[in-house]
Amino acid sequence: MTVTLTGPTLTTERLTLRLPQASDFETLAAFFETDRSKFVGGPERDRGKSWRIFGHIVGHWPLRGWGSFVIDLGDGKPAGMVGPWFPEGWPEREIGWSLWSQEHEGNGYIVEAMSAIYPYIWNDLGWDTAVSNIEPDNAASIRTAERLGATLDPNAEGPDETDLVYRHKPGGYPK
């Protein structure tokens, strides 16, 4: 039996933000085999564990009614993920992101994607707050959060006690 996910497709000038598909797994698994995944639970060289990570991502859609979107550059191949995220037990709803290949870094894809994600979470989902939990050594994600106008919230707790918690401005849109 195959379950079909339902949800919106969001678009920007260069990107299509779509729901995860089974065919995205190979690219995600390849990403998790590299040290580039160290800030999102990797590296993970066990395909079975990578499959469970992928299931966790996909499972948000039927369980919560929303979840992270796969970034598609128009060629049907996944470039990464971006969007709302709230695993059980986490203190607050999060906006997360990752690019799965170094070739996609430095092109402004996350900031551009957020121009569609922000209206989705503030208007469609009705969120009034969101954070991004970032490990202190993840300078690229810190720069991205700051570029998006998110500010460090020293009083907030992340899922890991060492996380920096960046708070997004409700109704905010990237610069």
C-alpha positions as CSV (number, residue, x, y, z in Angstrom):
1,M,0.0,0.0,0.0
2,T,1.3,3.5,-0.9
3,V,0.2,6.5,1.0
4,T,-0.1,9.7,-0.9
5,L,0.8,12.9,0.9
6,T,-1.4,16.0,0.4
7,G,-0.4,19.5,0.9
8,P,0.5,22.7,-0.9
9,T,3.2,23.4,-3.5
10,L,4.8,26.7,-3.0
11,T,6.8,28.6,-5.7
12,T,9.2,31.4,-5.9
13,E,11.0,32.9,-9.0
14,R,13.5,30.0,-9.1
15,L,12.2,27.3,-6.8
16,T,9.4,24.9,-6.3
17,L,8.8,23.8,-2.7
18,R,7.0,20.5,-2.8
19,L,6.2,17.6,-0.5
20,P,8.8,14.9,-0.1
21,Q,8.6,11.9,-2.4
22,A,10.1,8.5,-2.2
23,S,12.6,9.3,-4.9
24,D,14.1,12.0,-2.7
25,F,15.5,9.4,-0.3
26,E,18.6,8.7,-2.4
27,T,19.8,12.3,-2.4
28,L,19.0,12.7,1.4
29,A,20.9,9.4,2.1
30,A,23.9,10.6,0.1
31,F,23.8,13.9,2.1
32,F,23.7,12.0,5.4
33,E,26.8,10.0,4.4
34,T,28.8,13.3,4.4
35,D,30.2,15.5,7.1
36,R,28.0,18.3,5.7
37,S,25.1,16.7,7.7
38,K,26.7,17.1,11.1
39,F,24.4,19.9,12.1
40,V,21.2,17.9,11.4
41,G,22.0,14.6,13.0
42,G,24.7,13.1,10.7
43,P,26.8,11.9,9.4
44,E,24.9,8.6,9.2
45,R,26.4,5.9,7.0
46,D,23.7,3.3,7.9
47,R,21.0,3.5,5.1
48,G,18.5,2.0,7.5
49,K,19.0,4.9,9.9
50,S,18.9,7.4,7.0
51,W,15.6,5.8,6.0
52,R,14.2,6.4,9.5
53,I,15.3,10.0,9.4
54,F,13.5,10.4,6.0
55,G,10.4,8.7,7.5
56,H,10.5,11.2,10.4
57,I,10.5,14.1,7.8
58,V,7.8,12.6,5.7
59,G,5.7,11.7,8.7
60,H,5.2,15.3,9.7
61,W,2.7,15.7,6.8
62,P,0.1,13.1,7.8
63,L,0.6,13.5,11.5
64,R,0.7,17.3,11.8
65,G,-1.0,18.3,8.6
66,W,2.2,20.2,7.6
67,G,5.9,19.7,7.4
68,S,9.1,20.6,5.6
69,F,9.2,21.1,1.9
70,V,11.7,19.7,-0.6
71,I,13.5,22.4,-2.6
72,D,13.3,21.6,-6.3
73,L,15.3,23.8,-8.7
74,G,13.0,22.9,-11.6
75,D,14.7,19.8,-12.6
76,G,12.7,17.5,-10.3
77,K,15.8,16.7,-8.2
78,P,15.9,17.6,-4.6
79,A,18.3,20.3,-3.5
80,G,17.4,20.3,0.2
81,M,14.6,21.0,2.6
82,V,13.1,24.0,4.2
83,G,10.0,24.7,6.4
84,P,8.1,24.1,9.5
85,W,9.3,21.4,11.9
86,F,8.0,20.3,15.4
87,P,9.1,16.9,16.5
88,E,7.4,15.5,19.6
89,G,8.9,16.8,22.8
90,W,10.5,20.0,21.3
91,P,9.9,23.2,23.2
92,E,8.7,25.3,20.3
93,R,7.8,25.1,16.6
94,E,10.7,25.5,14.4
95,I,11.6,26.6,10.9
96,G,14.5,24.5,9.6
97,W,16.6,24.3,6.5
98,S,19.3,22.3,4.9
99,L,21.0,22.1,1.5
100,W,22.0,18.6,0.5
101,S,24.9,19.5,-1.8
102,Q,27.7,22.0,-1.5
103,E,27.0,23.1,-5.1
104,H,23.7,24.6,-3.9
105,E,25.3,26.8,-1.2
106,G,25.8,30.5,-1.7
107,N,23.0,30.9,-4.2
108,G,20.4,32.4,-1.8
109,Y,18.0,29.4,-2.1
110,I,17.1,29.3,1.6
111,V,16.3,33.1,1.8
112,E,14.3,32.9,-1.4
113,A,12.4,29.8,-0.2
114,M,11.6,31.7,3.0
115,S,9.8,34.3,1.0
116,A,7.2,31.5,0.4
117,I,7.6,29.7,3.7
118,Y,6.9,32.8,5.9
119,P,3.5,33.6,4.4
120,Y,2.6,29.9,4.6
121,I,3.4,29.6,8.4
122,W,2.1,33.0,9.4
123,N,-1.1,33.1,7.3
124,D,-2.0,29.5,6.3
125,L,-0.9,27.7,9.5
126,G,-1.7,30.7,11.8
127,W,1.6,30.5,13.7
128,D,2.4,33.5,15.9
129,T,5.9,32.5,16.7
130,A,8.7,30.3,15.3
131,V,12.3,29.7,16.1
132,S,15.3,28.1,14.4
133,N,17.5,26.0,16.7
134,I,21.1,26.3,15.6
135,E,24.2,24.7,16.9
136,P,26.8,27.3,17.9
137,D,29.4,26.1,15.3
138,N,26.9,26.3,12.4
139,A,28.1,29.7,11.2
140,A,26.3,29.4,7.8
141,S,22.9,28.8,9.4
142,I,23.5,31.6,11.9
143,R,24.2,34.0,9.0
144,T,21.1,32.8,7.2
145,A,18.9,33.3,10.3
146,E,20.3,36.8,10.8
147,R,19.7,37.6,7.1
148,L,16.1,36.5,7.5
149,G,15.8,39.0,10.4
150,A,15.6,36.4,13.1
151,T,17.3,37.4,16.4
152,L,19.0,35.4,19.1
153,D,16.6,34.8,22.0
154,P,18.9,34.1,25.0
155,N,15.9,33.2,27.2
156,A,14.5,30.4,24.9
157,E,15.4,26.8,25.2
158,G,16.2,24.6,22.2
159,P,15.8,20.8,22.1
160,D,19.5,20.5,22.9
161,E,20.8,22.6,25.7
162,T,23.7,23.9,23.6
163,D,21.5,25.2,20.7
164,L,21.3,28.9,19.9
165,V,17.6,29.8,19.5
166,Y,16.9,32.4,16.8
167,R,13.4,33.8,16.9
168,H,11.7,34.8,13.7
169,K,9.6,38.0,13.6
170,P,5.8,37.1,13.2
171,G,4.7,38.3,9.8
172,G,8.3,38.8,8.9
173,Y,9.6,38.2,5.4
174,P,13.2,37.9,4.3
175,K,15.1,40.9,3.0
